[in-house]
Amino acid sequence: MSPARAHARRVLTEEAEALCLLAERLDDEFDAVVEHLVGLTGRVVVSGMGKSGHIGRKIAATLASTGTPAFFLHPAEAMHGDLGMAALGDTALVLSNSGESDELRALLPALKRRVTCLIAMTGRRDSTLGRAAELILDTSVPKEACPLNLAPTTSTTAMLALGDALAVAVMEARGFHSEDYAKLHPAGSLGRRLLLKVSDLIRRGDELAVVSDTVTVHDAMTAITRARAGLACIVDREGKLVGVLSDGDSRRFFVEIGPEAWDRPVTEAMTKNPRLIEGDPLAAEAMESFESGPVRFGDMPVVDSASRPVGVLTLKDLVRAGILPPSSQRE
């Protein structure tokens, strides 16, 4: 084994062992922190200096994305006006392995006057930070993975992991579900799958070809061409969908009938009882409709409760919106 790989394995092993010890050490105080955050009406003001600050930014982002409003407050900037971001009703979560960072020691008195509760995430309960806190999350580790036992390595890993554990415990206690997550991540793949509806994607207006069931194949094809669509919705005198004429339908009809197919009634060439989408389901559900069945379609009419066409949904538009077929997701 190369020296580099040996060092890497040692670091990973030591940090993993430290996390196992941290898990075994969780006690009632962790439960108290979770209970406090679940009942919080304000925000979580996360702060930390140096490497702890970097971890703090990630914890704030994780809390915010899982239903607990949070933001990061830089200790130095806080002393020059940013402290006004914190308000009564907020809770402070302050990270420091030593609990003695100069910037944090200077900030603590002013911060405590601004927030309702101070939670410390520290490796030293008896530090200045530990003594100032109402609640403590103990992140002490046997030693740093750094060979000099100086650079924050194992200690910051412990903070990061405990921050994740805290966020997950709070979201579970709050009953935060995938739908809630999607609302906070509208641009992500999950957000699109859980929020985007058929009405957000359908083609309507000039892009929708609708013709009467009394017209000819030529008239229907003209309507399809004008709308630059993949099919025409054929409706009766009440405007209800009775069939569709697709490019494939027209080609097959021409092969069967010949040139005179142009002047034949569209009802002879159309597909009766076509597969369609009713109402306004999620776009992901519509994708499953496209994928199911022995025959694949590129376009599907969308109808309202009275069976009147309101638009056409295309497979291309679904894929363009980031709604991938279930088969693609499995792969």
N, C-alpha and C positions, 0 to 999 in steps of 0.2 A: 504494500500500500504506500502511495506517495505521502510525503510529509504534509502536503497541503490537505489531502483528503483525511489524514489522521487528525489534524487540527480541527477540521470542519466537523468530523464525527464527534470529537470531544466536546466541542461547543454545543452541538445539537443535543447530545446526551445530557450534559450538565444543565442546560436550560430546560429540557423535558423533565428531568428529575426535580428541578426547582418548582415547576408548575404542578407536579404531582403533590409535592409538600404543601403548596399553596392551596390546592383543592381540599386536602385533608384538614387544613387549618381554618377553613371557613366556619364561622360560628354565628351566634345570635346577632352580632353586630351587623353582619352582612344582611341578615333578614331585616334589621331595623332600617338600614339604608334603602333597601328595596321598597319597604313599606312607605318610607318618607317620600321617595321619588314618585311612587304610584299616586300618592295623595297630593303631590305638588301642583299648585295652581300657577306658579310662576315658571321661570326657566332655570336651567342648570348653567351656571357660569363656571366654565372649566378654565383653570389656569395652571401654568407650570413654566419653568425656565429651562432653557437648553434642551437636552434630549427629552426630559420629562414634558417639556412644552410640546415637542413634536408628537409625543404619544397623546398628550391632552387634546391636541387638535383632532386626532383620529377618533378619540373617544367622544368628543363633542359631536363630530359628524355622525358617528354610529348612533348615538342617542337620538339626535334629531331625525335621522332617517327611519327610526323604529318607534316614533311616536312620542318621544320626550323632548320638548323644545330645549335646545342647548346651543351655546356658542362659546368660542374660545376667546379669552381675554388675556393679552400679553401683559405680564407683570410690570415691565418697564413702561409700556405705553399707558397702562392703567394709571400710573402715577403722574401722567401728563395729560389727563383729561378723559381717557377712555373708561375710567371708573364710572363715569356717568351712564355707561351701558348697563350696569347692574342696578337693580331696583329692589325695594322692599317687597318681599314675597318670593324673590329668587333664592336659590340655594347655590352655594359655591362648592365646587369640587376641585380641590387644589392638590397637585401632584408634585412630590419631591421625595426622592429616596432618602436623602439626609434630613430633610425637614428644616434645613438651616440656610437655604439659599438667601443671599443678601437681599435680592430683589423681592423675594417672597416675604421675608421678615419685615421689610419696610412696608409692604402692601397690606399685610394681615390686619392691622388695627383699622385702617380705613375701609377695607373690604368687609370686615365684620359689622361695621356700622351701616353698610348698604344692603346686606342680605339677611335672611331670616335664619339660615343654618349654614354652618361650615363643615364640610366633609373632607377629611384628609385621606389621601392615598399615599402612604409613606412607609418606608422601611424602618422607621424609628418612632415608636409611640411617645418616647420621652423627649422628642425634639420640640423646638419652638412651634412648628406646625402642628404636631400631635397634641400639644397642650392647649393650643388655641381652638382645636376642633371639637364640635359636639359629637361627631361620629368619626370613627377611624376604620379605614380599610388597610389592613396590614399586608404590605407587599415585600416584606423582608425576605432576603435570599441568603443562602449560605455564603456565597461569594460570586463575584462577577466572572463571566466566562473569559474576559480579557486576561491574558497570561500575567499581566501586571496587577490584576485585581483593581484596576482604576477606571477604565472606560465603561460607561453605562452599557451593559449588555444584558446579562441575566435580569437585572433589576427592571430595565425598561420592558423586557419581554413579559415579566410578571405583571407590570402595570397594564400593558396592552391586553394581555389575556384576561385579567380581572375586569378591565373595562368592558370587554366583549361579554364576559359572564354577567356583569351587572346589567348591561343593556338588554340582553336576552331575558334575564330573570324579570326585569321590569316589564318588558313587552308581553311576556307570558302572563304575568300577574294582571296586566291591564286588559288582556284579551285582544291584543293587537293581531289582526289577521292579514292574510295575503292581500285582500282587497284594500286594507288600510295602507299597506306597504306600497301598493301600486299607485295610490293617490299621491304619495310623496315622491314617486319615481315615474312620472308620466312619460319621460323620454326613454326609459329602459324597456327591455323586451317584455318583462313581466307587466309593466304599466300598460304597454300597448295591448297586451293580451287580455288584461282585465278591465281596461277602460274604453278602448276604441270600439265603437259600435258600427254596425253596417251603415247607418245613416251618415256617418262621417266619411264614408268612402264611395258611396254609390254615385253613379253617373246619372244625371237627370237633365231636364230642360232640353237644350239643343243636342245633347249627347244621348238622348233617349229616343229610340225609334219606336213609335206606336202607330199601328195602322188598324183599320177596320177589317173585320172578317169578310167583308164584301169586295175587297180589292184584289187585284191580280198579283201574281208573283213578281211581275215587273215593278209594280207600284211599291211592293214591300222591299224589294232590293234597292230601289231608288231611295227609300226612306233610310235604309241601313247605310247606304253610301253617304247621304247627306249628314247623318249623325256620326259618321266614322265609327260605327258601332259593330259589334260582332253578331248581333241578332236583332230581330224586330219582334216586339210584343204584339200579338194579334188579339184584339178585343172585340166583344160583341157590342150591340147597340147600347148596353148599359155601362160600357166601359170595363167590363170584367174580362180578365185574361182567359182566353180559350186555347191559346197555343203560342208557340214561338217559331220563327223561321230563322235559322242560322245559316251561315255560309255553307256548312256541311249539308244541311237539308236541301238547299237550292242546288248544289252540285249533284247530289244524288238524284234529285228530281229531273234535272236536265239530262243526265245519263239515261234515265229510264224513259222519259217522254220525248226528248229531242228539242229542236228549236222552238216548237210551239208551246213549250213549257212557260215561256214568258207571259202568255196571255191566259194561262189557266188560273182558276181561283186559288188564292193563297192557302185556303183551307185544305187543298189537296196535297200541298207540299209541306205544310207546317207539322211540327211535332205537337201532338195533343197531350194534355196532362204532363207538361214538362216539369222537371225538377225546379223548385223555386224556393225563395226565402220569404217567410211571412213575418211581418212586424219589423222589429228593430233589435235583433239579437246582437250579442257581442261578435265582433269581426272574427275572433278565434273560433267561435261556434260555426260561423259561416264557412270558415276554411275547412272544418271537419266535414261539412256537407259537400264541398268540392271534392274532397279526398275519398269519401265513401262511395260505394257502389262500383259496379264493373266498368262503367263508362265514365271517363273524365271529361269535365266541361271547362271551357275557358271563360264563359259568361253565364250568369244566372239572373233571371228577373226577380225583382223584389216587389212584393205586393202588400197592400194594406189589409185591414180586417174585412173589407168588402171585395177582396180579390182583384182590386184595380192596381195596375202597375204604377209604382212610384219611382222606379229607377232600375238600373242594372248594375250588378256587382261583378267585377272581373277578377279573375285569379291574379292577373298581373298587378292590379292595384293593391290586392291583399299583400302580395309579396313585397311590393314597393314600400308598403307601410310597415314592413317588418313583421308581419304575421306569417310565420313560416308553417308549412305543412307539418302535421305531427310526425310523419316519417322522417323529415329533415331534423327535427328536434331530437329524435331517438338516436340518430346517427351522430 
